[in-house]
Protein backbone atom coordinates (compact mmCIF):
# COMPACT_ATOMS: atom_id res chain seq x y z
CA UNK A 1 0.00 0.00 0.00
CA UNK A 2 1.36 3.38 -1.03
CA UNK A 3 2.12 5.76 1.85
CA UNK A 4 1.73 9.52 1.33
CA UNK A 5 2.95 12.53 3.32
CA UNK A 6 0.13 14.29 5.19
CA UNK A 7 0.79 18.00 4.74
CA UNK A 8 3.54 19.21 7.03
CA UNK A 9 2.78 16.76 9.85
CA UNK A 10 5.52 14.27 8.99
CA UNK A 11 2.89 11.52 9.15
CA UNK A 12 2.88 9.02 6.31
CA UNK A 13 -0.59 7.62 5.75
CA UNK A 14 -1.87 4.83 3.54
CA UNK A 15 -3.54 6.05 0.34
CA UNK A 16 -6.61 4.05 1.37
CA UNK A 17 -7.80 4.98 4.85
CA UNK A 18 -10.09 2.88 7.05
CA UNK A 19 -13.30 4.79 7.82
CA UNK A 20 -14.57 3.26 11.04
CA UNK A 21 -18.08 4.73 11.12
CA UNK A 22 -19.59 1.35 10.00
CA UNK A 23 -18.01 -0.22 13.10
CA UNK A 24 -20.51 1.88 15.06
CA UNK A 25 -23.34 -0.22 13.53
CA UNK A 26 -24.57 2.82 11.57
CA UNK A 27 -25.23 0.67 8.49
CA UNK A 28 -26.29 -2.48 10.33
CA UNK A 29 -24.96 -4.77 13.01
CA UNK A 30 -21.27 -5.76 12.84
CA UNK A 31 -20.31 -8.77 14.99
CA UNK A 32 -17.20 -8.25 17.11
CA UNK A 33 -15.27 -10.98 15.31
CA UNK A 34 -16.07 -9.44 11.91
CA UNK A 35 -14.90 -6.01 13.08
CA UNK A 36 -11.68 -7.44 14.49
CA UNK A 37 -11.05 -9.41 11.31
CA UNK A 38 -11.61 -6.33 9.13
CA UNK A 39 -9.11 -4.23 11.09
CA UNK A 40 -6.59 -7.09 11.19
CA UNK A 41 -6.92 -7.57 7.41
CA UNK A 42 -6.50 -3.85 6.84
CA UNK A 43 -3.27 -3.83 8.84
CA UNK A 44 -1.98 -6.93 7.03
CA UNK A 45 -2.63 -5.27 3.66
CA UNK A 46 -0.82 -2.05 4.57
CA UNK A 47 -3.61 0.26 5.71
CA UNK A 48 -2.28 2.31 8.63
CA UNK A 49 -4.82 5.16 8.88
CA UNK A 50 -8.00 4.72 10.93
CA UNK A 51 -10.64 7.43 11.35
CA UNK A 52 -13.51 7.52 13.83
CA UNK A 53 -15.66 9.94 15.87
CA UNK A 54 -17.74 9.92 19.04
CA UNK A 55 -20.69 10.77 16.78
CA UNK A 56 -20.53 7.46 14.88
CA UNK A 57 -22.97 5.08 16.49
CA UNK A 58 -23.13 7.24 19.60
CA UNK A 59 -19.54 6.41 20.71
CA UNK A 60 -19.77 2.75 19.60
CA UNK A 61 -17.36 3.20 16.67
CA UNK A 62 -14.59 4.49 18.94
CA UNK A 63 -15.05 1.67 21.46
CA UNK A 64 -15.09 -1.01 18.76
CA UNK A 65 -12.07 0.43 16.94
CA UNK A 66 -10.17 0.54 20.22
CA UNK A 67 -11.01 -3.10 20.87
CA UNK A 68 -9.95 -4.07 17.33
CA UNK A 69 -6.58 -2.31 17.59
CA UNK A 70 -5.89 -3.87 21.00
CA UNK A 71 -6.83 -7.31 19.67
CA UNK A 72 -4.52 -6.83 16.69
CA UNK A 73 -1.69 -5.97 19.14
CA UNK A 74 -0.28 -3.50 16.63
CA UNK A 75 2.57 -1.26 17.86
CA UNK A 76 1.18 2.23 18.53
CA UNK A 77 3.70 3.97 16.27
CA UNK A 78 2.61 1.86 13.29
CA UNK A 79 -0.93 3.21 13.14
CA UNK A 80 -2.33 6.70 12.62
CA UNK A 81 -5.58 7.15 14.54
CA UNK A 82 -7.88 10.14 14.04
CA UNK A 83 -11.03 11.03 15.95
CA UNK A 84 -13.21 14.09 16.27
CA UNK A 85 -15.00 16.38 18.71
CA UNK A 86 -17.89 18.83 18.63
CA UNK A 87 -20.60 16.57 17.20
CA UNK A 88 -22.41 14.01 19.34
CA UNK A 89 -25.37 11.72 18.74
CA UNK A 90 -27.21 12.60 21.95
CA UNK A 91 -25.97 16.14 22.59
CA UNK A 92 -25.94 17.55 19.07
CA UNK A 93 -23.22 20.13 18.47
CA UNK A 94 -20.99 21.66 21.12
CA UNK A 95 -17.71 23.27 20.02
CA UNK A 96 -17.03 25.06 23.31
CA UNK A 97 -13.51 24.86 24.72
CA UNK A 98 -14.74 23.02 27.83
CA UNK A 99 -16.57 20.35 25.80
CA UNK A 100 -13.66 19.89 23.40
CA UNK A 101 -11.30 19.33 26.35
CA UNK A 102 -13.67 16.79 27.90
CA UNK A 103 -14.33 15.12 24.56
CA UNK A 104 -10.74 14.14 23.86
CA UNK A 105 -10.41 12.51 27.29
CA UNK A 106 -13.60 10.51 26.69
CA UNK A 107 -12.37 9.45 23.24
CA UNK A 108 -8.97 8.35 24.54
CA UNK A 109 -10.69 6.23 27.21
CA UNK A 110 -12.92 4.55 24.63
CA UNK A 111 -10.04 3.98 22.21
CA UNK A 112 -7.72 2.79 24.98
CA UNK A 113 -4.99 5.19 23.82
CA UNK A 114 -2.75 7.77 25.47
CA UNK A 115 -3.03 10.09 22.46
CA UNK A 116 -4.63 10.34 19.04
CA UNK A 117 -2.61 11.34 16.01
CA UNK A 118 -5.30 13.74 14.76
CA UNK A 119 -8.20 15.42 16.55
CA UNK A 120 -10.72 17.11 14.24
CA UNK A 121 -13.50 19.55 15.00
CA UNK A 122 -16.39 17.62 13.40
CA UNK A 123 -18.69 19.32 10.84
CA UNK A 124 -17.94 22.89 11.82
CA UNK A 125 -20.58 24.35 9.47
CA UNK A 126 -23.16 23.57 12.16
CA UNK A 127 -21.97 26.37 14.43
CA UNK A 128 -20.73 29.92 14.09
CA UNK A 129 -17.41 29.76 12.23
CA UNK A 130 -16.29 32.69 14.37
CA UNK A 131 -16.64 30.42 17.41
CA UNK A 132 -14.41 27.87 15.64
CA UNK A 133 -11.82 30.60 15.03
CA UNK A 134 -11.91 32.25 18.47
CA UNK A 135 -12.65 29.30 20.78
CA UNK A 136 -12.47 25.83 19.20
CA UNK A 137 -9.15 26.07 17.34
CA UNK A 138 -7.36 27.55 20.39
CA UNK A 139 -8.82 24.71 22.49
CA UNK A 140 -7.54 22.17 19.97
CA UNK A 141 -4.09 23.80 20.10
CA UNK A 142 -4.04 23.39 23.89
CA UNK A 143 -4.85 19.70 23.49
CA UNK A 144 -2.01 19.42 20.98
CA UNK A 145 0.37 21.11 23.41
CA UNK A 146 -0.73 18.68 26.13
CA UNK A 147 0.26 15.71 23.95
CA UNK A 148 -3.24 14.21 23.85
CA UNK A 149 -3.37 14.87 20.10
CA UNK A 150 -0.34 15.16 17.85
CA UNK A 151 -2.14 17.23 15.22
CA UNK A 152 -5.49 18.99 14.84
CA UNK A 153 -7.91 19.53 12.00
CA UNK A 154 -11.36 20.67 10.89
CA UNK A 155 -14.02 18.85 8.88
CA UNK A 156 -17.24 19.66 7.06
CA UNK A 157 -19.07 19.59 3.73
CA UNK A 158 -19.11 23.19 2.38
CA UNK A 159 -15.66 24.00 1.00
CA UNK A 160 -16.05 27.70 1.92
CA UNK A 161 -15.58 26.86 5.62
CA UNK A 162 -11.89 26.09 5.13
CA UNK A 163 -10.60 29.45 3.84
CA UNK A 164 -12.92 31.25 6.27
CA UNK A 165 -11.24 29.60 9.25
CA UNK A 166 -7.70 29.27 7.90
CA UNK A 167 -7.54 32.96 6.95
CA UNK A 168 -8.51 33.99 10.49
CA UNK A 169 -6.35 31.78 12.70
CA UNK A 170 -2.56 32.11 13.18
CA UNK A 171 -0.52 30.24 10.55
CA UNK A 172 0.04 26.61 11.52
CA UNK A 173 -2.96 26.49 13.86
CA UNK A 174 -4.73 23.86 11.75
CA UNK A 175 -2.65 20.93 10.50
CA UNK A 176 -5.17 19.06 8.33
CA UNK A 177 -8.65 19.24 6.85
CA UNK A 178 -11.05 16.39 6.17
CA UNK A 179 -13.36 17.06 3.23
CA UNK A 180 -16.02 14.65 2.02
CA UNK A 181 -18.07 14.19 -1.15
CA UNK A 182 -16.02 16.78 -3.06
CA UNK A 183 -13.43 14.59 -4.71
CA UNK A 184 -15.00 11.86 -6.80
CA UNK A 185 -16.15 11.10 -10.34
CA UNK A 186 -19.25 13.27 -9.90
CA UNK A 187 -17.70 16.14 -7.91
CA UNK A 188 -14.12 17.40 -8.15
CA UNK A 189 -14.64 20.84 -6.63
CA UNK A 190 -12.00 20.16 -3.92
CA UNK A 191 -9.34 20.42 -6.65
CA UNK A 192 -9.82 24.20 -6.84
CA UNK A 193 -8.93 24.49 -3.16
CA UNK A 194 -5.80 22.29 -3.20
CA UNK A 195 -3.25 25.04 -4.14
CA UNK A 196 -4.62 27.26 -1.35
CA UNK A 197 -4.44 24.45 1.23
CA UNK A 198 -0.90 23.64 0.13
CA UNK A 199 0.09 27.29 0.53
CA UNK A 200 -1.20 27.12 4.11
CA UNK A 201 0.79 23.91 4.79
CA UNK A 202 -2.43 22.03 5.50
CA UNK A 203 -2.71 18.29 4.80
CA UNK A 204 -5.74 17.05 2.88
CA UNK A 205 -7.86 14.00 3.68
CA UNK A 206 -10.88 13.18 1.54
CA UNK A 207 -13.74 10.87 2.45
CA UNK A 208 -16.79 9.35 0.78
CA UNK A 209 -15.29 8.51 -2.64
CA UNK A 210 -18.61 6.76 -3.31
CA UNK A 211 -20.51 9.99 -2.46
CA UNK A 212 -22.22 8.37 0.54
CA UNK A 213 -23.64 5.57 -1.60
CA UNK A 214 -24.53 7.50 -4.77
CA UNK A 215 -21.80 5.69 -6.73
CA UNK A 216 -22.81 2.14 -5.82
CA UNK A 217 -24.98 -0.56 -7.38
CA UNK A 218 -27.35 -0.48 -4.41
CA UNK A 219 -27.72 3.29 -4.55
CA UNK A 220 -27.82 5.75 -1.65
CA UNK A 221 -29.73 5.31 1.61
CA UNK A 222 -33.21 6.86 1.85
CA UNK A 223 -31.92 9.76 3.94
CA UNK A 224 -29.30 10.83 1.39
CA UNK A 225 -29.55 14.65 1.04
CA UNK A 226 -28.60 14.85 -2.65
CA UNK A 227 -31.12 16.41 -5.05
CA UNK A 228 -33.11 13.95 -7.17
CA UNK A 229 -31.35 15.05 -10.36
CA UNK A 230 -27.98 14.01 -8.92
CA UNK A 231 -29.33 10.71 -7.58
CA UNK A 232 -30.84 9.91 -10.97
CA UNK A 233 -27.62 10.62 -12.89
CA UNK A 234 -25.54 8.51 -10.50
CA UNK A 235 -28.09 5.69 -10.78
CA UNK A 236 -27.78 5.85 -14.58
CA UNK A 237 -23.98 5.75 -14.34
CA UNK A 238 -24.09 2.74 -12.00
CA UNK A 239 -26.50 0.89 -14.31
CA UNK A 240 -24.28 1.67 -17.32
CA UNK A 241 -21.24 0.16 -15.57
CA UNK A 242 -23.26 -2.86 -14.48
CA UNK A 243 -24.43 -3.54 -18.06
CA UNK A 244 -20.79 -3.53 -19.17
CA UNK A 245 -19.89 -5.99 -16.40
CA UNK A 246 -17.93 -3.31 -14.56
CA UNK A 247 -18.11 -1.90 -11.04
CA UNK A 248 -18.85 1.79 -10.54
CA UNK A 249 -17.63 1.40 -6.96
CA UNK A 250 -14.17 0.32 -8.09
CA UNK A 251 -14.03 3.07 -10.73
CA UNK A 252 -15.04 5.71 -8.18
CA UNK A 253 -12.52 4.46 -5.63
CA UNK A 254 -9.69 4.45 -8.17
CA UNK A 255 -10.60 7.91 -9.42
CA UNK A 256 -10.35 9.37 -5.91
CA UNK A 257 -6.95 7.73 -5.40
CA UNK A 258 -5.42 9.24 -8.53
CA UNK A 259 -4.58 12.67 -7.09
CA UNK A 260 -1.36 12.60 -5.03
CA UNK A 261 -2.12 16.06 -3.60
CA UNK A 262 -4.73 14.25 -1.50
CA UNK A 263 -2.94 12.20 1.14
CA UNK A 264 -5.54 9.56 1.90
CA UNK A 265 -9.00 8.51 0.75
CA UNK A 266 -11.21 7.40 3.64
CA UNK A 267 -13.76 4.74 2.87
CA UNK A 268 -16.08 3.13 5.38
CA UNK A 269 -15.40 -0.58 5.92
CA UNK A 270 -16.82 -3.25 8.20
CA UNK A 271 -15.66 -6.56 6.73
CA UNK A 272 -12.50 -8.25 5.49
CA UNK A 273 -14.13 -8.53 2.06
CA UNK A 274 -14.62 -4.76 1.80
CA UNK A 275 -11.02 -4.19 2.90
CA UNK A 276 -9.73 -6.62 0.28
CA UNK A 277 -11.83 -5.05 -2.50
CA UNK A 278 -10.64 -1.53 -1.72
CA UNK A 279 -7.00 -2.52 -1.46
CA UNK A 280 -7.27 -4.55 -4.69
CA UNK A 281 -8.70 -1.49 -6.46
CA UNK A 282 -5.74 0.59 -5.23
CA UNK A 283 -3.18 -2.01 -6.27
CA UNK A 284 -4.78 -2.43 -9.69
CA UNK A 285 -4.65 1.35 -10.15
CA UNK A 286 -0.91 1.42 -9.37
CA UNK A 287 -0.11 -1.45 -11.74
CA UNK A 288 -2.61 -1.20 -14.62
CA UNK A 289 -4.10 2.28 -14.25
CA UNK A 290 -7.78 3.20 -14.42
CA UNK A 291 -10.14 2.03 -17.18
CA UNK A 292 -9.97 5.28 -19.15
CA UNK A 293 -12.66 4.36 -21.67
CA UNK A 294 -15.15 3.53 -18.92
CA UNK A 295 -14.16 6.64 -16.97
CA UNK A 296 -14.83 8.93 -19.94
CA UNK A 297 -18.20 7.26 -20.57
CA UNK A 298 -19.23 7.64 -16.92
CA UNK A 299 -18.00 11.26 -16.82
CA UNK A 300 -20.18 11.98 -19.86
CA UNK A 301 -23.26 10.56 -18.08
CA UNK A 302 -22.48 12.65 -14.98
CA UNK A 303 -21.53 15.85 -16.84
CA UNK A 304 -24.98 17.52 -16.42
CA UNK A 305 -24.68 17.20 -12.62
CA UNK A 306 -20.93 17.82 -12.31
CA UNK A 307 -20.07 19.34 -8.89
CA UNK A 308 -23.74 19.43 -7.86
CA UNK A 309 -23.94 19.29 -4.06
CA UNK A 310 -26.47 19.92 -1.28
CA UNK A 311 -26.75 22.35 1.63
CA UNK A 312 -25.22 21.45 4.97
CA UNK A 313 -25.06 23.37 8.23
CA UNK A 314 -26.46 26.67 9.42
CA UNK A 315 -26.49 29.76 7.25
CA UNK A 316 -23.24 31.59 7.84
CA UNK A 317 -23.24 35.39 8.02
PyMOL commands that set and color helices and strands:
alter all, ss='L'
color gray80, all
select helices_A, chain A and resi 21-24+32-44+60-72+76-78+97-111+124-126+129-146+160-166+191-199+211-213+228-243+248-257+272-288+292-305
alter helices_A, ss='H'
color red, helices_A
select strands_A, chain A and resi 3-5+12-14+16-19+49-51+80-85+87-88+92-93+116-121+149-156+176-180+203-207+264-268
alter strands_A, ss='S'
color yellow, strands_A
deselect
rebuild
show_as cartoon
